[in-house]
Amino acid sequence: MELTLTPSDSMLDVRFTLTSGQTFRWERLGEWWYGVVGRNVVKLRQKSSQVIFESHPETVDPGFIRSYFRLADDLPSIMGGIRKDPVISEAVTKFEGLRIMRQDPWECLISFLCATNSNIKVITQMISNLCKKFGERIIFEGREFYEFPGPKALARAAISDLTDCRVGYRAHHLRHTARQVQSGSVDLYAIRNLRYEEGRSELLKKSSSGKVLLGIGPKAADCILLFSMEKLESFPIDVWIKRLLVEKYDHLFDKKFVRRLMSSKSLGLGIYLPTADTMRAYFGSYAGYAQEYLYSYARSRVQSYRNDSPVRVTYSM
């Protein structure tokens, strides 16, 4: 099937979008991208203003592509709103067509739980291992793909089976979080309907026995809110963004706070929250788009310094 992009939604670059650190389940083979979304393997490629796609075992329609890549977002207007300075202007120009994706909250939650203190290559492998171990198999074009495992599968998993997936210390976090979702103690789809601040509080909340969602810190919460819960004002801060803020946006903070930001090895709530609040105030209701462009820009600068050698992308905050 084909989707012809209209002038109003023509700003889409599939490559920039799928490699921007939002999702870890897409791979490129030749000129085609393959990913598993829900119960389907989706195969797609972009040729100028056309997105050519197919899926298995169910057929997805152009409406799926429009929703998944958020083509209803008025990207030209959004870009105009976040062009506040030369840095973001350069990033927007360089990565034109990068869009925030609309992902499933459960898959996004587990993905960014795995993303703590790791890099894209390792995160991708952990998620692949979990899917092979606990997900349903799909055969497409003679290759094996796997659905993302649901809360029930991970809630019932033995810790040894989880650690076999090379998730390390995250095994206990994964099972605990899955049990919270499976039992209904946490309703991810209800959180999606809350305001940003309320949603963040729910993802980070504690009970008398400790954190409700083990392994979910403020950065992971902001990613989940941005990529799966419609909170486009969310501004996740990882080591890439932190370095860029210190280098290019230090004028938005007082000097004492910048020194704290520079010296902190990890961003506790006392530093993370005011930093994120400042950037949301600066970029406005589409701060999440600004974050994604700045994130890709920061990574590209390091890649150019290293002559396009592989780059370790760390999600340690």
Contacts in CASP RR format, 6 or more apart in sequence:
PFRMAT RR
TARGET T0000
AUTHOR 0000-0000-0000
METHOD contacts of the structure
MODEL  1
MELTLTPSDSMLDVRFTLTSGQTFRWERLGEWWYGVVGRNVVKLRQKSSQ
VIFESHPETVDPGFIRSYFRLADDLPSIMGGIRKDPVISEAVTKFEGLRI
MRQDPWECLISFLCATNSNIKVITQMISNLCKKFGERIIFEGREFYEFPG
PKALARAAISDLTDCRVGYRAHHLRHTARQVQSGSVDLYAIRNLRYEEGR
SELLKKSSSGKVLLGIGPKAADCILLFSMEKLESFPIDVWIKRLLVEKYD
HLFDKKFVRRLMSSKSLGLGIYLPTADTMRAYFGSYAGYAQEYLYSYARS
RVQSYRNDSPVRVTYSM
1 52 0 8 1.000
1 53 0 8 1.000
1 54 0 8 1.000
1 59 0 8 1.000
1 61 0 8 1.000
1 62 0 8 1.000
2 50 0 8 1.000
2 51 0 8 1.000
2 52 0 8 1.000
2 53 0 8 1.000
2 62 0 8 1.000
3 50 0 8 1.000
3 51 0 8 1.000
3 53 0 8 1.000
3 62 0 8 1.000
3 63 0 8 1.000
3 65 0 8 1.000
3 66 0 8 1.000
4 49 0 8 1.000
4 50 0 8 1.000
5 12 0 8 1.000
5 49 0 8 1.000
5 50 0 8 1.000
5 51 0 8 1.000
5 71 0 8 1.000
8 74 0 8 1.000
9 66 0 8 1.000
9 71 0 8 1.000
9 72 0 8 1.000
9 75 0 8 1.000
10 49 0 8 1.000
11 75 0 8 1.000
11 76 0 8 1.000
11 79 0 8 1.000
11 96 0 8 1.000
11 97 0 8 1.000
11 99 0 8 1.000
12 46 0 8 1.000
12 51 0 8 1.000
12 69 0 8 1.000
12 71 0 8 1.000
12 75 0 8 1.000
12 97 0 8 1.000
12 99 0 8 1.000
13 46 0 8 1.000
13 95 0 8 1.000
13 96 0 8 1.000
13 97 0 8 1.000
13 98 0 8 1.000
14 33 0 8 1.000
14 44 0 8 1.000
14 45 0 8 1.000
14 46 0 8 1.000
14 51 0 8 1.000
14 69 0 8 1.000
15 28 0 8 1.000
15 46 0 8 1.000
16 95 0 8 1.000
16 96 0 8 1.000
16 97 0 8 1.000
16 98 0 8 1.000
16 296 0 8 1.000
17 69 0 8 1.000
17 97 0 8 1.000
17 98 0 8 1.000
17 99 0 8 1.000
17 101 0 8 1.000
18 26 0 8 1.000
18 28 0 8 1.000
18 33 0 8 1.000
20 95 0 8 1.000
20 98 0 8 1.000
20 292 0 8 1.000
20 295 0 8 1.000
20 296 0 8 1.000
21 120 0 8 1.000
21 295 0 8 1.000
21 313 0 8 1.000
22 100 0 8 1.000
22 101 0 8 1.000
22 103 0 8 1.000
22 223 0 8 1.000
22 227 0 8 1.000
22 292 0 8 1.000
23 101 0 8 1.000
23 103 0 8 1.000
23 111 0 8 1.000
23 227 0 8 1.000
24 111 0 8 1.000
24 115 0 8 1.000
24 120 0 8 1.000
24 123 0 8 1.000
24 124 0 8 1.000
24 127 0 8 1.000
25 35 0 8 1.000
25 36 0 8 1.000
25 37 0 8 1.000
25 124 0 8 1.000
25 127 0 8 1.000
25 128 0 8 1.000
25 131 0 8 1.000
25 148 0 8 1.000
26 33 0 8 1.000
26 34 0 8 1.000
26 35 0 8 1.000
27 33 0 8 1.000
27 34 0 8 1.000
27 35 0 8 1.000
28 34 0 8 1.000
31 45 0 8 1.000
32 43 0 8 1.000
32 44 0 8 1.000
32 45 0 8 1.000
33 43 0 8 1.000
33 44 0 8 1.000
33 45 0 8 1.000
34 41 0 8 1.000
34 42 0 8 1.000
34 43 0 8 1.000
34 145 0 8 1.000
35 41 0 8 1.000
35 42 0 8 1.000
35 43 0 8 1.000
35 145 0 8 1.000
36 42 0 8 1.000
36 131 0 8 1.000
36 138 0 8 1.000
36 145 0 8 1.000
36 146 0 8 1.000
36 147 0 8 1.000
36 148 0 8 1.000
37 64 0 8 1.000
37 68 0 8 1.000
38 104 0 8 1.000
38 107 0 8 1.000
38 147 0 8 1.000
38 148 0 8 1.000
39 57 0 8 1.000
39 58 0 8 1.000
39 136 0 8 1.000
39 138 0 8 1.000
39 147 0 8 1.000
40 55 0 8 1.000
40 56 0 8 1.000
40 57 0 8 1.000
40 58 0 8 1.000
40 60 0 8 1.000
40 138 0 8 1.000
41 55 0 8 1.000
41 56 0 8 1.000
41 138 0 8 1.000
41 140 0 8 1.000
41 145 0 8 1.000
42 53 0 8 1.000
42 54 0 8 1.000
42 55 0 8 1.000
42 60 0 8 1.000
43 53 0 8 1.000
43 54 0 8 1.000
43 55 0 8 1.000
43 140 0 8 1.000
43 141 0 8 1.000
44 51 0 8 1.000
44 52 0 8 1.000
44 53 0 8 1.000
44 54 0 8 1.000
44 65 0 8 1.000
45 51 0 8 1.000
45 52 0 8 1.000
45 53 0 8 1.000
46 52 0 8 1.000
51 65 0 8 1.000
53 60 0 8 1.000
53 65 0 8 1.000
56 138 0 8 1.000
56 140 0 8 1.000
57 138 0 8 1.000
65 71 0 8 1.000
66 72 0 8 1.000
67 102 0 8 1.000
68 101 0 8 1.000
68 102 0 8 1.000
69 99 0 8 1.000
69 101 0 8 1.000
69 102 0 8 1.000
70 99 0 8 1.000
70 100 0 8 1.000
70 101 0 8 1.000
70 102 0 8 1.000
71 99 0 8 1.000
73 99 0 8 1.000
73 100 0 8 1.000
73 232 0 8 1.000
75 97 0 8 1.000
75 99 0 8 1.000
78 286 0 8 1.000
78 289 0 8 1.000
79 92 0 8 1.000
79 96 0 8 1.000
79 289 0 8 1.000
81 286 0 8 1.000
82 88 0 8 1.000
82 92 0 8 1.000
82 283 0 8 1.000
82 284 0 8 1.000
82 286 0 8 1.000
82 287 0 8 1.000
82 289 0 8 1.000
82 290 0 8 1.000
82 293 0 8 1.000
83 89 0 8 1.000
83 92 0 8 1.000
84 282 0 8 1.000
84 283 0 8 1.000
84 290 0 8 1.000
85 248 0 8 1.000
87 244 0 8 1.000
87 248 0 8 1.000
87 249 0 8 1.000
87 294 0 8 1.000
87 297 0 8 1.000
88 283 0 8 1.000
88 290 0 8 1.000
88 293 0 8 1.000
88 294 0 8 1.000
90 297 0 8 1.000
91 293 0 8 1.000
91 294 0 8 1.000
91 296 0 8 1.000
91 297 0 8 1.000
92 293 0 8 1.000
94 296 0 8 1.000
94 297 0 8 1.000
94 300 0 8 1.000
95 293 0 8 1.000
95 296 0 8 1.000
95 297 0 8 1.000
98 292 0 8 1.000
98 293 0 8 1.000
98 296 0 8 1.000
100 226 0 8 1.000
100 227 0 8 1.000
100 232 0 8 1.000
100 288 0 8 1.000
100 289 0 8 1.000
100 292 0 8 1.000
101 227 0 8 1.000
102 227 0 8 1.000
102 228 0 8 1.000
102 230 0 8 1.000
103 227 0 8 1.000
103 228 0 8 1.000
104 148 0 8 1.000
104 228 0 8 1.000
105 188 0 8 1.000
105 189 0 8 1.000
105 191 0 8 1.000
105 192 0 8 1.000
105 224 0 8 1.000
105 228 0 8 1.000
105 229 0 8 1.000
106 148 0 8 1.000
106 150 0 8 1.000
106 151 0 8 1.000
106 181 0 8 1.000
106 188 0 8 1.000
107 148 0 8 1.000
107 228 0 8 1.000
108 223 0 8 1.000
108 224 0 8 1.000
108 227 0 8 1.000
108 228 0 8 1.000
109 177 0 8 1.000
109 181 0 8 1.000
109 188 0 8 1.000
109 213 0 8 1.000
109 216 0 8 1.000
109 224 0 8 1.000
109 228 0 8 1.000
110 127 0 8 1.000
110 130 0 8 1.000
110 148 0 8 1.000
110 154 0 8 1.000
110 174 0 8 1.000
110 177 0 8 1.000
110 178 0 8 1.000
111 123 0 8 1.000
111 127 0 8 1.000
112 216 0 8 1.000
112 220 0 8 1.000
112 223 0 8 1.000
112 224 0 8 1.000
112 315 0 8 1.000
113 170 0 8 1.000
113 173 0 8 1.000
113 174 0 8 1.000
113 177 0 8 1.000
113 213 0 8 1.000
113 215 0 8 1.000
113 216 0 8 1.000
113 220 0 8 1.000
114 123 0 8 1.000
114 126 0 8 1.000
114 127 0 8 1.000
114 130 0 8 1.000
114 167 0 8 1.000
114 170 0 8 1.000
114 174 0 8 1.000
115 123 0 8 1.000
115 220 0 8 1.000
115 223 0 8 1.000
115 315 0 8 1.000
116 170 0 8 1.000
116 215 0 8 1.000
116 217 0 8 1.000
116 220 0 8 1.000
116 315 0 8 1.000
116 316 0 8 1.000
117 314 0 8 1.000
117 315 0 8 1.000
117 316 0 8 1.000
118 126 0 8 1.000
118 314 0 8 1.000
118 315 0 8 1.000
118 316 0 8 1.000
119 312 0 8 1.000
119 313 0 8 1.000
119 314 0 8 1.000
119 315 0 8 1.000
120 313 0 8 1.000
121 310 0 8 1.000
123 315 0 8 1.000
125 166 0 8 1.000
126 165 0 8 1.000
126 166 0 8 1.000
126 167 0 8 1.000
126 170 0 8 1.000
127 148 0 8 1.000
128 146 0 8 1.000
129 164 0 8 1.000
129 165 0 8 1.000
129 166 0 8 1.000
129 167 0 8 1.000
130 149 0 8 1.000
130 154 0 8 1.000
130 162 0 8 1.000
130 165 0 8 1.000
130 167 0 8 1.000
130 174 0 8 1.000
131 146 0 8 1.000
131 147 0 8 1.000
131 148 0 8 1.000
131 149 0 8 1.000
132 146 0 8 1.000
133 149 0 8 1.000
133 161 0 8 1.000
133 164 0 8 1.000
133 165 0 8 1.000
134 149 0 8 1.000
134 150 0 8 1.000
134 153 0 8 1.000
134 154 0 8 1.000
134 157 0 8 1.000
134 161 0 8 1.000
135 146 0 8 1.000
135 147 0 8 1.000
135 148 0 8 1.000
135 149 0 8 1.000
135 150 0 8 1.000
135 153 0 8 1.000
136 146 0 8 1.000
136 147 0 8 1.000
137 144 0 8 1.000
137 145 0 8 1.000
137 146 0 8 1.000
138 144 0 8 1.000
138 145 0 8 1.000
138 146 0 8 1.000
138 147 0 8 1.000
139 145 0 8 1.000
150 178 0 8 1.000
151 178 0 8 1.000
151 179 0 8 1.000
151 181 0 8 1.000
151 182 0 8 1.000
152 178 0 8 1.000
152 182 0 8 1.000
153 178 0 8 1.000
154 162 0 8 1.000
154 174 0 8 1.000
154 175 0 8 1.000
154 177 0 8 1.000
154 178 0 8 1.000
155 175 0 8 1.000
155 178 0 8 1.000
155 179 0 8 1.000
155 181 0 8 1.000
155 182 0 8 1.000
155 183 0 8 1.000
157 174 0 8 1.000
157 175 0 8 1.000
157 178 0 8 1.000
159 171 0 8 1.000
159 172 0 8 1.000
159 175 0 8 1.000
162 170 0 8 1.000
162 171 0 8 1.000
162 174 0 8 1.000
162 175 0 8 1.000
163 171 0 8 1.000
165 171 0 8 1.000
167 174 0 8 1.000
170 215 0 8 1.000
172 214 0 8 1.000
173 214 0 8 1.000
173 215 0 8 1.000
176 214 0 8 1.000
177 186 0 8 1.000
177 213 0 8 1.000
177 214 0 8 1.000
177 215 0 8 1.000
177 216 0 8 1.000
180 186 0 8 1.000
180 212 0 8 1.000
180 213 0 8 1.000
181 188 0 8 1.000
185 212 0 8 1.000
186 202 0 8 1.000
186 212 0 8 1.000
186 213 0 8 1.000
188 229 0 8 1.000
191 199 0 8 1.000
191 202 0 8 1.000
191 203 0 8 1.000
191 229 0 8 1.000
192 228 0 8 1.000
192 229 0 8 1.000
192 230 0 8 1.000
194 202 0 8 1.000
196 225 0 8 1.000
196 231 0 8 1.000
196 233 0 8 1.000
196 234 0 8 1.000
199 221 0 8 1.000
199 225 0 8 1.000
199 229 0 8 1.000
199 231 0 8 1.000
200 218 0 8 1.000
200 221 0 8 1.000
200 222 0 8 1.000
200 225 0 8 1.000
200 234 0 8 1.000
203 213 0 8 1.000
203 216 0 8 1.000
203 217 0 8 1.000
203 220 0 8 1.000
203 221 0 8 1.000
203 224 0 8 1.000
203 225 0 8 1.000
204 211 0 8 1.000
204 213 0 8 1.000
204 216 0 8 1.000
204 217 0 8 1.000
204 218 0 8 1.000
204 221 0 8 1.000
205 211 0 8 1.000
205 212 0 8 1.000
205 213 0 8 1.000
206 212 0 8 1.000
216 224 0 8 1.000
218 267 0 8 1.000
218 268 0 8 1.000
218 269 0 8 1.000
218 272 0 8 1.000
218 273 0 8 1.000
218 276 0 8 1.000
218 317 0 8 1.000
219 236 0 8 1.000
219 237 0 8 1.000
219 238 0 8 1.000
219 267 0 8 1.000
219 272 0 8 1.000
219 315 0 8 1.000
219 317 0 8 1.000
220 315 0 8 1.000
222 234 0 8 1.000
222 235 0 8 1.000
222 236 0 8 1.000
222 237 0 8 1.000
222 276 0 8 1.000
223 234 0 8 1.000
223 236 0 8 1.000
225 231 0 8 1.000
225 234 0 8 1.000
226 232 0 8 1.000
226 234 0 8 1.000
226 236 0 8 1.000
226 288 0 8 1.000
226 291 0 8 1.000
232 285 0 8 1.000
232 286 0 8 1.000
232 287 0 8 1.000
232 288 0 8 1.000
232 289 0 8 1.000
233 280 0 8 1.000
233 284 0 8 1.000
233 285 0 8 1.000
233 286 0 8 1.000
233 287 0 8 1.000
233 288 0 8 1.000
234 280 0 8 1.000
234 287 0 8 1.000
234 288 0 8 1.000
234 291 0 8 1.000
235 276 0 8 1.000
235 279 0 8 1.000
235 280 0 8 1.000
235 283 0 8 1.000
235 287 0 8 1.000
235 288 0 8 1.000
235 290 0 8 1.000
235 291 0 8 1.000
236 276 0 8 1.000
236 288 0 8 1.000
236 291 0 8 1.000
237 245 0 8 1.000
237 267 0 8 1.000
237 272 0 8 1.000
237 275 0 8 1.000
237 276 0 8 1.000
237 279 0 8 1.000
237 317 0 8 1.000
238 295 0 8 1.000
238 314 0 8 1.000
238 315 0 8 1.000
238 316 0 8 1.000
238 317 0 8 1.000
239 314 0 8 1.000
239 316 0 8 1.000
239 317 0 8 1.000
240 295 0 8 1.000
240 298 0 8 1.000
240 299 0 8 1.000
240 313 0 8 1.000
240 314 0 8 1.000
241 291 0 8 1.000
241 294 0 8 1.000
241 295 0 8 1.000
241 298 0 8 1.000
242 261 0 8 1.000
242 267 0 8 1.000
242 275 0 8 1.000
242 317 0 8 1.000
243 298 0 8 1.000
244 294 0 8 1.000
244 297 0 8 1.000
244 298 0 8 1.000
245 252 0 8 1.000
245 261 0 8 1.000
245 275 0 8 1.000
245 279 0 8 1.000
246 258 0 8 1.000
246 261 0 8 1.000
246 262 0 8 1.000
249 279 0 8 1.000
249 282 0 8 1.000
250 258 0 8 1.000
252 278 0 8 1.000
252 279 0 8 1.000
252 282 0 8 1.000
253 261 0 8 1.000
253 275 0 8 1.000
253 278 0 8 1.000
257 271 0 8 1.000
257 274 0 8 1.000
260 271 0 8 1.000
261 267 0 8 1.000
261 271 0 8 1.000
261 275 0 8 1.000
264 271 0 8 1.000
266 316 0 8 1.000
266 317 0 8 1.000
267 275 0 8 1.000
267 317 0 8 1.000
268 317 0 8 1.000
272 317 0 8 1.000
279 287 0 8 1.000
279 290 0 8 1.000
279 291 0 8 1.000
280 287 0 8 1.000
283 290 0 8 1.000
283 291 0 8 1.000
299 311 0 8 1.000
299 313 0 8 1.000
302 311 0 8 1.000
303 309 0 8 1.000
303 311 0 8 1.000
END
